[in-house]
């Protein structure tokens, strides 16, 4: 071990001033208050979109599985397998829509903060 003093960075990054942070938060709060009805309807619409994006592939998997079970009976249940596949596809679909909306909201927030 050496007794050399720790080297400090020449130009450490400065955190934003408290007044700038408070101003940005206040501006976001005011924008949110102006668009409260839009966000409520947007949230309800998003819940419906997420619900249907999971339900439709799952129900299609069940219907196709029932049809295959009636046409080609066997030891394995097509209904159960396709229900699982439909559920996985529906969950992936819901994740895709949520990630897309999250990216859009973050981009909008970054654009307003600048």
N, CA, C and O atoms as CSV, one atom per row, in Angstrom:
chain,resi,resn,atom,element,x,y,z
A,1,UNK,N,N,0.834,-1.172,0.000
A,1,UNK,CA,C,0.000,0.000,0.000
A,1,UNK,C,C,0.882,1.239,0.000
A,1,UNK,O,O,1.920,1.281,0.660
A,2,UNK,N,N,0.468,2.209,-0.722
A,2,UNK,CA,C,1.233,3.449,-0.785
A,2,UNK,C,C,0.517,4.532,-0.005
A,2,UNK,O,O,-0.689,4.464,0.232
A,3,UNK,N,N,1.284,5.527,0.384
A,3,UNK,CA,C,0.720,6.643,1.145
A,3,UNK,C,C,0.406,7.830,0.247
A,3,UNK,O,O,0.339,8.967,0.712
A,4,UNK,N,N,0.213,7.564,-1.047
A,4,UNK,CA,C,-0.097,8.642,-1.973
A,4,UNK,C,C,-1.529,9.125,-1.736
A,4,UNK,O,O,-2.433,8.325,-1.492
A,5,UNK,N,N,-1.716,10.422,-1.810
A,5,UNK,CA,C,-3.090,10.931,-1.616
A,5,UNK,C,C,-3.973,10.513,-2.795
A,5,UNK,O,O,-3.501,10.335,-3.918
A,6,UNK,N,N,-5.255,10.362,-2.507
A,6,UNK,CA,C,-6.232,10.003,-3.536
A,6,UNK,C,C,-6.324,11.144,-4.541
A,6,UNK,O,O,-6.377,12.311,-4.151
A,7,UNK,N,N,-6.343,10.818,-5.822
A,7,UNK,CA,C,-6.479,11.830,-6.859
A,7,UNK,C,C,-7.964,12.130,-7.059
A,7,UNK,O,O,-8.781,11.222,-7.211
A,8,UNK,N,N,-8.285,13.391,-7.057
A,8,UNK,CA,C,-9.663,13.819,-7.273
A,8,UNK,C,C,-9.840,14.170,-8.738
A,8,UNK,O,O,-8.911,14.670,-9.373
A,9,UNK,N,N,-11.024,13.914,-9.284
A,9,UNK,CA,C,-11.245,14.296,-10.686
A,9,UNK,C,C,-11.147,15.808,-10.842
A,9,UNK,O,O,-11.508,16.564,-9.940
A,10,UNK,N,N,-10.653,16.233,-12.001
A,10,UNK,CA,C,-10.456,17.655,-12.254
A,10,UNK,C,C,-11.767,18.427,-12.291
A,10,UNK,O,O,-11.889,19.474,-11.655
A,11,UNK,N,N,-12.737,17.924,-13.023
A,11,UNK,CA,C,-14.025,18.592,-13.170
A,11,UNK,C,C,-15.157,17.638,-12.803
A,11,UNK,O,O,-15.742,17.018,-13.691
A,12,UNK,N,N,-15.480,17.506,-11.519
A,12,UNK,CA,C,-16.576,16.601,-11.157
A,12,UNK,C,C,-17.893,17.158,-11.684
A,12,UNK,O,O,-18.078,18.375,-11.724
A,13,UNK,N,N,-18.821,16.269,-12.095
A,13,UNK,CA,C,-20.109,16.763,-12.608
A,13,UNK,C,C,-20.886,17.442,-11.486
A,13,UNK,O,O,-20.933,16.954,-10.357
A,14,UNK,N,N,-21.489,18.571,-11.819
A,14,UNK,CA,C,-22.263,19.319,-10.831
A,14,UNK,C,C,-23.718,18.868,-10.884
A,14,UNK,O,O,-24.309,18.794,-11.962
A,15,UNK,N,N,-24.293,18.569,-9.729
A,15,UNK,CA,C,-25.719,18.213,-9.728
A,15,UNK,C,C,-26.542,19.455,-10.061
A,15,UNK,O,O,-26.115,20.579,-9.798
A,16,UNK,N,N,-27.724,19.247,-10.642
A,16,UNK,CA,C,-28.556,20.406,-10.962
A,16,UNK,C,C,-28.925,21.163,-9.690
A,16,UNK,O,O,-29.069,20.575,-8.618
A,17,UNK,N,N,-29.070,22.438,-9.827
A,17,UNK,CA,C,-29.421,23.274,-8.676
A,17,UNK,C,C,-30.803,22.892,-8.163
A,17,UNK,O,O,-31.673,22.451,-8.914
A,18,UNK,N,N,-30.967,23.074,-6.887
A,18,UNK,CA,C,-32.240,22.725,-6.257
A,18,UNK,C,C,-33.394,23.502,-6.871
A,18,UNK,O,O,-34.483,22.960,-7.058
A,19,UNK,N,N,-33.159,24.756,-7.182
A,19,UNK,CA,C,-34.235,25.566,-7.759
A,19,UNK,C,C,-34.645,25.045,-9.138
A,19,UNK,O,O,-35.819,25.123,-9.499
A,20,UNK,N,N,-33.688,24.511,-9.918
A,20,UNK,CA,C,-34.022,23.952,-11.226
A,20,UNK,C,C,-34.849,22.680,-11.079
A,20,UNK,O,O,-35.802,22.462,-11.828
A,21,UNK,N,N,-34.482,21.842,-10.112
A,21,UNK,CA,C,-35.242,20.607,-9.877
A,21,UNK,C,C,-36.668,20.924,-9.440
A,21,UNK,O,O,-37.624,20.323,-9.929
A,22,UNK,N,N,-36.801,21.867,-8.520
A,22,UNK,CA,C,-38.131,22.247,-8.027
A,22,UNK,C,C,-38.963,22.837,-9.157
A,22,UNK,O,O,-40.153,22.544,-9.274
A,23,UNK,N,N,-38.336,23.672,-9.994
A,23,UNK,CA,C,-39.052,24.266,-11.125
A,23,UNK,C,C,-39.525,23.225,-12.111
A,23,UNK,O,O,-40.646,23.311,-12.611
A,24,UNK,N,N,-38.681,22.232,-12.405
A,24,UNK,CA,C,-39.059,21.175,-13.347
A,24,UNK,C,C,-40.211,20.338,-12.790
A,24,UNK,O,O,-41.137,19.986,-13.521
A,25,UNK,N,N,-40.152,20.021,-11.494
A,25,UNK,CA,C,-41.236,19.239,-10.883
A,25,UNK,C,C,-42.546,20.023,-10.862
A,25,UNK,O,O,-43.620,19.466,-11.090
A,26,UNK,N,N,-42.442,21.310,-10.587
A,26,UNK,CA,C,-43.657,22.143,-10.568
A,26,UNK,C,C,-44.273,22.223,-11.961
A,26,UNK,O,O,-45.495,22.165,-12.103
A,27,UNK,N,N,-43.439,22.355,-12.983
A,27,UNK,CA,C,-43.949,22.410,-14.353
A,27,UNK,C,C,-44.627,21.099,-14.735
A,27,UNK,O,O,-45.684,21.113,-15.366
A,28,UNK,N,N,-44.032,19.961,-14.359
A,28,UNK,CA,C,-44.656,18.658,-14.639
A,28,UNK,C,C,-45.999,18.540,-13.933
A,28,UNK,O,O,-46.963,18.024,-14.498
A,29,UNK,N,N,-46.056,19.021,-12.689
A,29,UNK,CA,C,-47.300,18.934,-11.930
A,29,UNK,C,C,-48.395,19.779,-12.581
A,29,UNK,O,O,-49.545,19.348,-12.663
A,30,UNK,N,N,-48.045,20.971,-13.041
A,30,UNK,CA,C,-49.025,21.822,-13.713
A,30,UNK,C,C,-49.520,21.194,-15.011
A,30,UNK,O,O,-50.713,21.254,-15.312
A,31,UNK,N,N,-48.613,20.589,-15.787
A,31,UNK,CA,C,-49.025,19.900,-17.031
A,31,UNK,C,C,-49.954,18.738,-16.707
A,31,UNK,O,O,-50.934,18.506,-17.414
A,32,UNK,N,N,-49.647,18.009,-15.638
A,32,UNK,CA,C,-50.491,16.869,-15.255
A,32,UNK,C,C,-51.879,17.341,-14.834
A,32,UNK,O,O,-52.872,16.686,-15.152
A,33,UNK,N,N,-51.965,18.460,-14.128
A,33,UNK,CA,C,-53.262,18.974,-13.706
A,33,UNK,C,C,-54.090,19.443,-14.892
A,33,UNK,O,O,-55.313,19.306,-14.878
A,34,UNK,N,N,-53.457,19.986,-15.907
A,34,UNK,CA,C,-54.186,20.431,-17.102
A,34,UNK,C,C,-54.715,19.261,-17.915
A,34,UNK,O,O,-55.742,19.388,-18.581
A,35,UNK,N,N,-54.030,18.123,-17.871
A,35,UNK,CA,C,-54.408,16.986,-18.711
A,35,UNK,C,C,-54.983,15.835,-17.884
A,35,UNK,O,O,-54.847,14.676,-18.276
A,36,UNK,N,N,-55.621,16.130,-16.753
A,36,UNK,CA,C,-56.108,15.068,-15.880
A,36,UNK,C,C,-57.207,14.239,-16.553
A,36,UNK,O,O,-57.202,13.016,-16.413
A,37,UNK,N,N,-58.140,14.852,-17.271
A,37,UNK,CA,C,-59.205,14.069,-17.905
A,37,UNK,C,C,-58.636,13.217,-19.032
A,37,UNK,O,O,-59.082,12.091,-19.250
A,38,UNK,N,N,-57.658,13.752,-19.743
A,38,UNK,CA,C,-57.037,12.974,-20.810
A,38,UNK,C,C,-56.335,11.748,-20.225
A,38,UNK,O,O,-56.413,10.663,-20.801
A,39,UNK,N,N,-55.657,11.904,-19.098
A,39,UNK,CA,C,-54.928,10.779,-18.532
A,39,UNK,C,C,-55.867,9.721,-17.969
A,39,UNK,O,O,-55.565,8.529,-18.030
A,40,UNK,N,N,-57.015,10.149,-17.416
A,40,UNK,CA,C,-57.970,9.171,-16.892
A,40,UNK,C,C,-58.500,8.306,-18.038
A,40,UNK,O,O,-58.511,7.079,-17.944
A,41,UNK,N,N,-58.936,8.951,-19.109
A,41,UNK,CA,C,-59.453,8.179,-20.241
A,41,UNK,C,C,-58.346,7.375,-20.904
A,41,UNK,O,O,-58.569,6.251,-21.355
A,42,UNK,N,N,-57.162,7.947,-20.962
A,42,UNK,CA,C,-56.031,7.226,-21.532
A,42,UNK,C,C,-55.731,5.974,-20.713
A,42,UNK,O,O,-55.473,4.906,-21.270
A,43,UNK,N,N,-55.767,6.113,-19.386
A,43,UNK,CA,C,-55.511,4.962,-18.514
A,43,UNK,C,C,-56.555,3.874,-18.673
A,43,UNK,O,O,-56.225,2.689,-18.714
A,44,UNK,N,N,-57.827,4.280,-18.764
A,44,UNK,CA,C,-58.894,3.292,-18.967
A,44,UNK,C,C,-58.756,2.604,-20.320
A,44,UNK,O,O,-58.948,1.394,-20.439
A,45,UNK,N,N,-58.420,3.395,-21.336
A,45,UNK,CA,C,-58.210,2.809,-22.656
A,45,UNK,C,C,-57.045,1.847,-22.671
A,45,UNK,O,O,-57.108,0.800,-23.316
A,46,UNK,N,N,-55.980,2.191,-21.967
A,46,UNK,CA,C,-54.807,1.311,-21.913
A,46,UNK,C,C,-55.143,0.016,-21.181
A,46,UNK,O,O,-54.676,-1.053,-21.574
A,47,UNK,N,N,-55.947,0.099,-20.122
A,47,UNK,CA,C,-56.356,-1.127,-19.422
A,47,UNK,C,C,-57.149,-2.026,-20.353
A,47,UNK,O,O,-56.960,-3.242,-20.363
A,48,UNK,N,N,-58.038,-1.425,-21.139
A,48,UNK,CA,C,-58.811,-2.216,-22.096
A,48,UNK,C,C,-57.930,-2.836,-23.160
A,48,UNK,O,O,-58.115,-3.995,-23.532
A,49,UNK,N,N,-56.975,-2.068,-23.649
A,49,UNK,CA,C,-56.060,-2.578,-24.675
A,49,UNK,C,C,-55.243,-3.744,-24.137
A,49,UNK,O,O,-55.083,-4.759,-24.814
A,50,UNK,N,N,-54.728,-3.601,-22.926
A,50,UNK,CA,C,-53.921,-4.665,-22.327
A,50,UNK,C,C,-54.789,-5.899,-22.077
A,50,UNK,O,O,-54.362,-7.023,-22.337
A,51,UNK,N,N,-55.991,-5.690,-21.579
A,51,UNK,CA,C,-56.872,-6.834,-21.324
A,51,UNK,C,C,-57.215,-7.598,-22.592
A,51,UNK,O,O,-57.135,-8.826,-22.628
A,52,UNK,N,N,-57.598,-6.860,-23.640
A,52,UNK,CA,C,-57.948,-7.531,-24.892
A,52,UNK,C,C,-56.732,-8.146,-25.569
A,52,UNK,O,O,-56.853,-9.171,-26.240
A,53,UNK,N,N,-55.563,-7.536,-25.405
A,53,UNK,CA,C,-54.375,-8.090,-26.057
A,53,UNK,C,C,-53.960,-9.419,-25.419
A,53,UNK,O,O,-53.261,-10.212,-26.050
A,54,UNK,N,N,-54.374,-9.664,-24.197
A,54,UNK,CA,C,-54.117,-10.964,-23.561
A,54,UNK,C,C,-55.288,-11.913,-23.818
A,54,UNK,O,O,-55.076,-13.094,-24.092
A,55,UNK,N,N,-56.516,-11.408,-23.733
A,55,UNK,CA,C,-57.697,-12.273,-23.824
A,55,UNK,C,C,-57.892,-12.859,-25.222
A,55,UNK,O,O,-58.220,-14.038,-25.352
A,56,UNK,N,N,-57.697,-12.060,-26.262
A,56,UNK,CA,C,-57.988,-12.540,-27.621
A,56,UNK,C,C,-57.083,-13.704,-28.032
A,56,UNK,O,O,-57.603,-14.723,-28.489
A,57,UNK,N,N,-55.747,-13.604,-27.893
A,57,UNK,CA,C,-54.930,-14.775,-28.263
A,57,UNK,C,C,-55.233,-16.004,-27.405
A,57,UNK,O,O,-55.174,-17.134,-27.891
A,58,UNK,N,N,-55.558,-15.783,-26.131
A,58,UNK,CA,C,-55.889,-16.914,-25.256
A,58,UNK,C,C,-57.173,-17.594,-25.724
A,58,UNK,O,O,-57.231,-18.820,-25.813
A,59,UNK,N,N,-58.204,-16.797,-26.023
A,59,UNK,CA,C,-59.462,-17.376,-26.496
A,59,UNK,C,C,-59.303,-18.044,-27.858
A,59,UNK,O,O,-59.896,-19.094,-28.106
A,60,UNK,N,N,-58.512,-17.446,-28.740
A,60,UNK,CA,C,-58.259,-18.086,-30.039
A,60,UNK,C,C,-57.549,-19.424,-29.865
A,60,UNK,O,O,-57.850,-20.387,-30.569
A,61,UNK,N,N,-56.603,-19.483,-28.922
A,61,UNK,CA,C,-55.927,-20.745,-28.628
A,61,UNK,C,C,-56.893,-21.801,-28.121
A,61,UNK,O,O,-56.787,-22.971,-28.489
A,62,UNK,N,N,-57.835,-21.395,-27.279
A,62,UNK,CA,C,-58.836,-22.344,-26.756
A,62,UNK,C,C,-59.734,-22.850,-27.880
A,62,UNK,O,O,-59.977,-24.052,-27.987
A,63,UNK,N,N,-60.225,-21.944,-28.715
A,63,UNK,CA,C,-61.132,-22.335,-29.804
A,63,UNK,C,C,-60.425,-23.272,-30.779
A,63,UNK,O,O,-60.977,-24.301,-31.167
A,64,UNK,N,N,-59.197,-22.911,-31.173
A,64,UNK,CA,C,-58.447,-23.776,-32.095
A,64,UNK,C,C,-58.127,-25.123,-31.448
A,64,UNK,O,O,-58.189,-26.164,-32.102
A,65,UNK,N,N,-57.783,-25.095,-30.155
A,65,UNK,CA,C,-57.496,-26.336,-29.440
A,65,UNK,C,C,-58.712,-27.249,-29.349
A,65,UNK,O,O,-58.594,-28.461,-29.530
A,66,UNK,N,N,-59.873,-26.678,-29.072
A,66,UNK,CA,C,-61.105,-27.487,-29.014
A,66,UNK,C,C,-61.400,-28.115,-30.374
A,66,UNK,O,O,-61.782,-29.282,-30.463
A,67,UNK,N,N,-61.216,-27.325,-31.426
A,67,UNK,CA,C,-61.470,-27.839,-32.772
A,67,UNK,C,C,-60.508,-28.984,-33.089
A,67,UNK,O,O,-60.918,-30.011,-33.631
A,68,UNK,N,N,-59.226,-28.807,-32.751
A,68,UNK,CA,C,-58.248,-29.877,-33.010
A,68,UNK,C,C,-58.519,-31.103,-32.150
A,68,UNK,O,O,-58.343,-32.226,-32.621
A,69,UNK,N,N,-58.943,-30.921,-30.896
A,69,UNK,CA,C,-59.270,-32.061,-30.038
A,69,UNK,C,C,-60.447,-32.849,-30.589
A,69,UNK,O,O,-60.467,-34.076,-30.492
A,70,UNK,N,N,-61.429,-32.160,-31.167
A,70,UNK,CA,C,-62.581,-32.860,-31.749
A,70,UNK,C,C,-62.214,-33.568,-33.047
A,70,UNK,O,O,-62.719,-34.658,-33.315
A,71,UNK,N,N,-61.345,-32.970,-33.856
A,71,UNK,CA,C,-60.963,-33.549,-35.149
A,71,UNK,C,C,-59.914,-34.646,-35.016
A,71,UNK,O,O,-59.984,-35.668,-35.699
A,72,UNK,N,N,-58.940,-34.429,-34.132
A,72,UNK,CA,C,-57.814,-35.354,-33.982
A,72,UNK,C,C,-57.610,-35.709,-32.509
A,72,UNK,O,O,-56.685,-35.207,-31.869
A,73,UNK,N,N,-58.469,-36.569,-31.975
A,73,UNK,CA,C,-58.317,-36.930,-30.559
A,73,UNK,C,C,-57.002,-37.682,-30.337
A,73,UNK,O,O,-56.558,-38.453,-31.187
A,74,UNK,N,N,-56.405,-37.445,-29.199
A,74,UNK,CA,C,-55.134,-38.094,-28.886
A,74,UNK,C,C,-54.904,-38.104,-27.386
A,74,UNK,O,O,-55.800,-37.816,-26.592
A,75,UNK,N,N,-53.678,-38.444,-27.026
A,75,UNK,CA,C,-53.353,-38.527,-25.597
A,75,UNK,C,C,-53.073,-37.149,-24.999
A,75,UNK,O,O,-53.218,-36.953,-23.793
A,76,UNK,N,N,-52.679,-36.208,-25.830
A,76,UNK,CA,C,-52.373,-34.853,-25.351
A,76,UNK,C,C,-53.506,-33.899,-25.712
A,76,UNK,O,O,-54.146,-34.030,-26.755
A,77,UNK,N,N,-53.732,-32.955,-24.839
A,77,UNK,CA,C,-54.815,-31.987,-25.046
A,77,UNK,C,C,-54.310,-30.794,-25.856
A,77,UNK,O,O,-53.457,-30.030,-25.405
A,78,UNK,N,N,-54.864,-30.657,-27.069
A,78,UNK,CA,C,-54.540,-29.496,-27.885
A,78,UNK,C,C,-55.051,-28.223,-27.225
A,78,UNK,O,O,-54.412,-27.175,-27.311
A,79,UNK,N,N,-56.199,-28.314,-26.570
A,79,UNK,CA,C,-56.789,-27.140,-25.940
A,79,UNK,C,C,-55.858,-26.564,-24.884
A,79,UNK,O,O,-55.629,-25.355,-24.842
A,80,UNK,N,N,-55.328,-27.421,-24.040
A,80,UNK,CA,C,-54.444,-26.956,-22.978
A,80,UNK,C,C,-53.143,-26.382,-23.555
A,80,UNK,O,O,-52.658,-25.349,-23.093
A,81,UNK,N,N,-52.592,-27.045,-24.549
A,81,UNK,CA,C,-51.347,-26.559,-25.152
A,81,UNK,C,C,-51.545,-25.211,-25.839
A,81,UNK,O,O,-50.735,-24.300,-25.668
A,82,UNK,N,N,-52.615,-25.083,-26.610
A,82,UNK,CA,C,-52.838,-23.835,-27.335
A,82,UNK,C,C,-53.330,-22.714,-26.420
A,82,UNK,O,O,-53.103,-21.539,-26.705
A,83,UNK,N,N,-54.002,-23.068,-25.326
A,83,UNK,CA,C,-54.353,-22.067,-24.329
A,83,UNK,C,C,-53.076,-21.459,-23.755
A,83,UNK,O,O,-52.977,-20.241,-23.608
A,84,UNK,N,N,-52.099,-22.305,-23.431
A,84,UNK,CA,C,-50.824,-21.831,-22.890
A,84,UNK,C,C,-50.081,-20.970,-23.908
A,84,UNK,O,O,-49.556,-19.912,-23.563
A,85,UNK,N,N,-50.039,-21.422,-25.156
A,85,UNK,CA,C,-49.366,-20.655,-26.207
A,85,UNK,C,C,-50.065,-19.306,-26.402
A,85,UNK,O,O,-49.399,-18.279,-26.530
A,86,UNK,N,N,-51.389,-19.304,-26.427
A,86,UNK,CA,C,-52.138,-18.056,-26.576
A,86,UNK,C,C,-51.899,-17.102,-25.413
A,86,UNK,O,O,-51.788,-15.892,-25.610
A,87,UNK,N,N,-51.821,-17.641,-24.214
A,87,UNK,CA,C,-51.556,-16.820,-23.044
A,87,UNK,C,C,-50.158,-16.202,-23.112
A,87,UNK,O,O,-49.977,-15.029,-22.786
A,88,UNK,N,N,-49.182,-16.990,-23.531
A,88,UNK,CA,C,-47.814,-16.468,-23.662
A,88,UNK,C,C,-47.766,-15.374,-24.730
A,88,UNK,O,O,-47.157,-14.325,-24.518
A,89,UNK,N,N,-48.398,-15.613,-25.859
A,89,UNK,CA,C,-48.431,-14.598,-26.923
A,89,UNK,C,C,-49.149,-13.341,-26.438
A,89,UNK,O,O,-48.700,-12.229,-26.714
A,90,UNK,N,N,-50.252,-13.504,-25.722
A,90,UNK,CA,C,-50.992,-12.363,-25.199
A,90,UNK,C,C,-50.180,-11.557,-24.198
A,90,UNK,O,O,-50.214,-10.327,-24.220
A,91,UNK,N,N,-49.455,-12.231,-23.328
A,91,UNK,CA,C,-48.614,-11.523,-22.357
A,91,UNK,C,C,-47.482,-10.785,-23.058
A,91,UNK,O,O,-47.152,-9.659,-22.688
A,92,UNK,N,N,-46.891,-11.408,-24.059
A,92,UNK,CA,C,-45.842,-10.726,-24.817
A,92,UNK,C,C,-46.433,-9.498,-25.518
A,92,UNK,O,O,-45.808,-8.438,-25.538
A,93,UNK,N,N,-47.611,-9.634,-26.081
A,93,UNK,CA,C,-48.280,-8.528,-26.754
A,93,UNK,C,C,-48.557,-7.382,-25.774
A,93,UNK,O,O,-48.331,-6.218,-26.108
A,94,UNK,N,N,-49.040,-7.700,-24.578
A,94,UNK,CA,C,-49.302,-6.674,-23.566
A,94,UNK,C,C,-48.000,-5.990,-23.159
A,94,UNK,O,O,-47.963,-4.768,-23.015
A,95,UNK,N,N,-46.944,-6.757,-22.975
A,95,UNK,CA,C,-45.651,-6.177,-22.627
A,95,UNK,C,C,-45.177,-5.227,-23.721
A,95,UNK,O,O,-44.636,-4.161,-23.426
A,96,UNK,N,N,-45.373,-5.602,-24.972
A,96,UNK,CA,C,-44.964,-4.758,-26.093
A,96,UNK,C,C,-45.682,-3.406,-26.046
A,96,UNK,O,O,-45.049,-2.360,-26.190
A,97,UNK,N,N,-47.010,-3.429,-25.842
A,97,UNK,CA,C,-47.771,-2.179,-25.814
A,97,UNK,C,C,-47.384,-1.321,-24.621
A,97,UNK,O,O,-47.271,-0.102,-24.750
A,98,UNK,N,N,-47.179,-1.939,-23.457
A,98,UNK,CA,C,-46.781,-1.168,-22.285
A,98,UNK,C,C,-45.401,-0.544,-22.476
A,98,UNK,O,O,-45.186,0.612,-22.112
A,99,UNK,N,N,-44.471,-1.302,-23.043
A,99,UNK,CA,C,-43.129,-0.764,-23.279
A,99,UNK,C,C,-43.174,0.381,-24.286
A,99,UNK,O,O,-42.455,1.369,-24.138
A,100,UNK,N,N,-44.016,0.249,-25.309
A,100,UNK,CA,C,-44.139,1.307,-26.314
A,100,UNK,C,C,-44.694,2.585,-25.683
A,100,UNK,O,O,-44.170,3.669,-25.937
A,101,UNK,N,N,-45.729,2.477,-24.879
A,101,UNK,CA,C,-46.316,3.643,-24.230
A,101,UNK,C,C,-45.361,4.246,-23.207
A,101,UNK,O,O,-45.302,5.466,-23.059
A,102,UNK,N,N,-44.612,3.398,-22.499
A,102,UNK,CA,C,-43.645,3.894,-21.535
A,102,UNK,C,C,-42.553,4.705,-22.239
A,102,UNK,O,O,-42.158,5.770,-21.763
A,103,UNK,N,N,-42.070,4.194,-23.375
A,103,UNK,CA,C,-41.066,4.939,-24.152
A,103,UNK,C,C,-41.622,6.276,-24.617
A,103,UNK,O,O,-40.934,7.295,-24.546
A,104,UNK,N,N,-42.857,6.279,-25.091
A,104,UNK,CA,C,-43.469,7.523,-25.569
A,104,UNK,C,C,-43.617,8.532,-24.433
A,104,UNK,O,O,-43.355,9.719,-24.632
A,105,UNK,N,N,-44.033,8.084,-23.245
A,105,UNK,CA,C,-44.182,8.994,-22.114
A,105,UNK,C,C,-42.832,9.534,-21.671
A,105,UNK,O,O,-42.716,10.717,-21.351
A,106,UNK,N,N,-41.810,8.689,-21.646
A,106,UNK,CA,C,-40.470,9.147,-21.246
A,106,UNK,C,C,-39.921,10.150,-22.253
A,106,UNK,O,O,-39.325,11.157,-21.869
A,107,UNK,N,N,-40.122,9.878,-23.541
A,107,UNK,CA,C,-39.663,10.817,-24.567
A,107,UNK,C,C,-40.360,12.162,-24.420
A,107,UNK,O,O,-39.725,13.211,-24.522
A,108,UNK,N,N,-41.667,12.130,-24.180
A,108,UNK,CA,C,-42.427,13.371,-24.006
A,108,UNK,C,C,-41.948,14.136,-22.782
A,108,UNK,O,O,-41.821,15.360,-22.819
A,109,UNK,N,N,-41.681,13.409,-21.691
A,109,UNK,CA,C,-41.216,14.055,-20.469
A,109,UNK,C,C,-39.834,14.674,-20.694
A,109,UNK,O,O,-39.581,15.788,-20.234
A,110,UNK,N,N,-38.950,13.981,-21.384
A,110,UNK,CA,C,-37.615,14.524,-21.656
A,110,UNK,C,C,-37.707,15.744,-22.551
A,110,UNK,O,O,-36.953,16.700,-22.366
A,111,UNK,N,N,-38.618,15.732,-23.522
A,111,UNK,CA,C,-38.774,16.884,-24.412
A,111,UNK,C,C,-39.291,18.110,-23.655
A,111,UNK,O,O,-38.893,19.237,-23.949
A,112,UNK,N,N,-40.179,17.887,-22.680
A,112,UNK,CA,C,-40.740,19.007,-21.909
A,112,UNK,C,C,-39.740,19.515,-20.869
A,112,UNK,O,O,-39.769,20.692,-20.511
A,113,UNK,N,N,-38.852,18.635,-20.380
A,113,UNK,CA,C,-37.883,19.047,-19.369
A,113,UNK,C,C,-36.744,19.873,-19.951
A,113,UNK,O,O,-36.091,20.625,-19.227
A,114,UNK,N,N,-36.502,19.742,-21.241
A,114,UNK,CA,C,-35.384,20.463,-21.847
A,114,UNK,C,C,-35.702,21.892,-22.134
A,114,UNK,O,O,-34.854,22.622,-22.646
